[in-house]
Amino acid sequence: MSGTGVVAASLTAVTALLAPGRPSVAERVLLAHDDPEGYARAYADELEDRGIDGPVPELLRVALVDALYAHGLLAEFDWKEHPEEIRARLRLLDSAPAADPWALFEDGDLLLPTYDFLEVCGRRYREVGAALAVIDLESDCYPVVCLPAARAGELTELAGRAGIVVHAFGV
């Protein structure tokens, strides 16, 4: 399989893992892979909100983040987000675990800076069988997804094959 084929197959697997039953997520991400200029035209308004005005090297990552966000499968946090806001938005994810990890938090956890709080969230989520992972956009934000804990390593590997860095929190 060619390098392009490996990337496309990996992107398809990543979207199947993070957005099961939502083929439009894969279609959108694969458009960014197969036709970056077409993607930039089709999603010009969203890209403009990110300060992007055409095909850029990080387009696949941005396409993945934006497609997952559009389907309620990703929450994006600023580097100085308040823990209560993080907590509220993680609860809204379609992929949030059925068991409530928030009962496991301690009072002091809500005083932590964003990255540290997300690390604690990752540990607490693992205690209920879920994982939180960040898709690295090489910026000062944290696009976070939730998935079964048993598949977090698989996500990291698949995304890596597509040139996308994913880091699981709390490991």
N, C-alpha and C positions, 0 to 999 in steps of 0.2 A: 504494500500500500504506500502510495506517495505521501510526502510530508503533509500536503494539503488534505489528502484523504484521511490521514491520522487525526488531524485537527478537526475536520468535519465530524468524524466518527466520535471523537472525544466530546465535542460540543453537544452532539445528539445525546450521548450518554449522560452528560452533566444535566441537560435540561430534562431528560426523562427521570433522573433522580430527584431533582429539585422541584419539578413541575409535572408530576405524573398526571396523565389524562388531559394535559393542556398543550396540544401540538402547536398552537400558535406561538408559544414561547420558543420552541425549537425553530420554527419558521423564521421568526424575527432574528434570532441569533445567527442562523445560517445565512440569512440575507446579508448581514454584516460581514460574514466570512466570504461568501461567494461574490458579492457585489457591493464593496464598501461605498462606492460613489452613489449607487442606488439607495443604499441604506441612509446615507447622509442626506439625500434629497427627501426620502420618505419621512424621516424623523428629524428634519431640520429644526423644528421648534423646540423639541426636547433637548437636542444637542446644543442649541443656542443657550438654553438655560444652564448648561454646564460649561459654557465658554468654548464650545467646539463648533467650527464652521465648515467642516468637511472631514474626509477620511483621515484618521490619525492612527498611530500605532496601537493605542489602547482601545480602539473601537470595539473589539470583541468583548472586552470586559465591560465597557459601558453598555453595550447592547444587552448583555446578559443581566446586568444590574437593572436596567430600565425595564426589560421584559418581565423579570421576576417581580419588580415593584408594581407594575401595572396589573399583576394578577394577585396582589396581596400576599406574596410569598417572600418579601424582602422588606426590611425596615432600614432606612439609612439614617445614621446618627452623626451629628457634628462632633468634633473632638472635645467640645466642652458641654455636651448634652447633660441635662440633669437626670440623675438616676430614676426619678419618678416618671419622667417622660419616656425613658428607655423602657421601663417596666410596662407602661401603658401601651406602647406601640408594639412590643414583643407579644403581648397578650392578644393583639388583633391579628397577628399573622395566621393565615389559613393553615399553615403547617405547625402551629403551636401544639405542644403535647396536650393530651387529654388530662393527664395528671397535672395539678397545679404546683410548679416548682417554687412559687413565691412563699409558701409556708415554710420553706427551708432557709429563707434569708434571715439574717440577723440585723438588728437596728443599725449597727455601724456600717453595714454594706451600703446604705443609702447616702453615705457621706463621701464615697470614693469618687475619684476622677473617672471620666468616661471609660478609658481603656481598662482600668483596674476593675471597674464595675462589670464590664462585659466579661472579663476573666472569671469573676465570681459567678456571674450568670451562667457561663459555660459549665462551671463545676456543678452548680445547682441543677441545671437542665440535665446533665449526665446522670444525676441521681434519680431522675424519673425516666431515663431511657432516651433522652433527646440530646441533640448537640446543637450548638450555635457556632457558625463559622462566618468569617468575614471574607469578602471578595476584595482583594487588594486593588484599589484604583490608583495607588501611589499618590494619594491626596490626604487631606486632613479630615476625611470622613470615614465612617465605618458602615459599609453596606453589609447587613447581617441577614443570614438565612438560618432557618431551623430545619433539621432533618433527624432521622433516627440515628442515635449515637453509634450504632453498629456500622453505619455506612459513611461516617465522617472521613475515615482514611481513604475509602474508595473515592469520595468526592475530591479530596486533595490530589490524589493520583490522576484521576481523569482530567481535572481542570489543568493540572500541570502539563499534561500531554498537549493541551490546547494553548499553552503559553499563558495561562491564567493562574495567578498565585492565590491560593485559598488557605486560610489559617483557621484551625478550630480553636475556640476559646476553651480554657479550663482543662487543658490536658497536661 
